[in-house]
Amino acid sequence: MPTTANAPVRSPFRRHVWPLILQNRAALFWATVLVGLSGGAVATQNIFPKWLFSYVLDVQDIAVAERWRRLLWLAAGYLVLTVIARMTFWHFGYRLFTRARENIIFALRAKFFRHVNQLCLRFHGAHSSGELFSYLFGSPLNAVMQFFQHATMALPSAIVFVLMTIALFWQWDGALAALLMGAATMSVHMMLRSRQNVERIQKEFQALEGNISGQVADLLRGNKAVKLYAMETQVVRDFEQQAGVIGRKTYERDILSHQEWMKQETLSYICYAGLMAACTWRYLDGHIDLGIVAACLAAYLGLMGPLQQLFTAFTLWGAAAAALVRIGNVLDTASSTPDAEHATRQLPARAAITLDHVTFGYEPDRPVLRDLSLTLRPGERVAFVGPSGAGKTTITQLLLRLYDPQAGAIRIGDIDLKTVAGSALRRHFGVVPQDPFLFNTTLRDNLRVARPDATDEAIRLACEKSNAWEFIAALPGGLDARVGEGGSMLSGGQRQRLAIARALLAEPACFIFDEATSALDTLSEQLISQALEHNLGDRTAVFIAHRLSTVKHCDRIFVLSGGALVQSGTYDELVASAGLFQDLVRGQQLRA
């Protein structure tokens, strides 16, 4: 969010939560009124001990029947006030507050998830999935939820209760009211200091928890590697170490919170002792009667609960504020590949793809591509080859605008990719990555990722073209078979054939195959190569390859080294010329 030198930066609460509160302001307003009335009803209960002394117990010269009649009326009024008025107000206020709270939390969670999904790969490379998951369902959002839960149901009632109790004390005796005001002021001051202490340790705790959540999630995701390398003992030791750290930090957090609570409790006990002394002094001097003494002591005891609720709200806000800072930092993170304000959503089906003096590095001072210029003609099949780290896969990531180049431009026809909406650009390409990801759902749902409205007939045709239908038909349930987490129920070759089927199902204008046949046996590779040969048609296809069988049939081969284009031509031209391509073939870096 742009700011001027004189414009203060708004807090994360003001930026991200306050607009959601405004969307639910009607429900929150009426809920506040109802819960406030409930607190007023509770405060009014403090009058009943005075009435009991003044009109029933400490009254002389009235008949026994009249005394009991007054007691029955007093008890009936008390029940009406507490059971009917207070509980009714509280219940309907609770319903409104709960609905508004869940709407706000849902909107905040959805906003966070939507924003994170739109952020570039630079952000995701710096933040683990476990850490981001903890933002959505771990301590940060839970801290915000706990504050809203307490604030919505306890604060309005507590505030009204405190104000009405002070007003009653002023009506009964000014000196006692002044004592109560002093005690309340000291309590609020102590709450503010406690909030600062709790917020500090909550920031430390949540940062540590997010980091550990990412590490533990990584250990769980790497379960296959753990077993392959017999790392079970080491992983358990690492987990226990992380769990021990989080346990110690949780202990420190809870002990500090408890110490702050003990300070508040101690102050309340001191104030109550002072109030008993003050009531005795005022009674002996004849300023108040026994009814007011009883009412004052009952009112203060009743006041301790709301004051404790206020203290809890202050401490919960400390945790929520720390959480909102972390959530706000993510929500305020701008994508390095944002869509232009009036982004293009239509791309020509047949157009040249041009890289014009492109320089790019994942780190600014370490370029992967250096002043690279080349053009892919419409309908051409090209391959990028070169040693590991030459920049082959980086080119495909720039074509998909997962990153933007630091210098130069990439165009489809005359359209700069920076002016194209990301979703439209990625629909322009059908991508088969080297390690395709499958969601833990059915085969049908995984294939429909590329085309949500695809029929079973269209899915079957795409699977037959990619040589995947034979193994799908053999699975129990066919297209309804579940693939497991990350496709763990399938072999590497089967996962890649499904990825190829996805790309074919989408019917894009261009294809990108990043080592698409690397996990396949020779026979499967031949079948898929034949299928691609018959189904690519006149669409542009880009291959990242280490196999001769893949690059031999390409129209042109681009040879990269150190992020620069060092050779280009057909297979026959390159293999007959001295240079890097010939070295790659002879050194079997391009495998037969």
Beta strands, then each sheet from edge to edge (+ up, - down):
strand 1: 353-360
strand 2: 369-376
strand 3: 381-385
strand 4: 407-412
strand 5: 415-416
strand 6: 429-432
strand 7: 510-514
strand 8: 540-544
strand 9: 556-561
strand 10: 564-569
sheet 1: 2+ 1- 4+ 5-
sheet 2: 6+ 7+ 8+ 3+ 9+ 10-
end
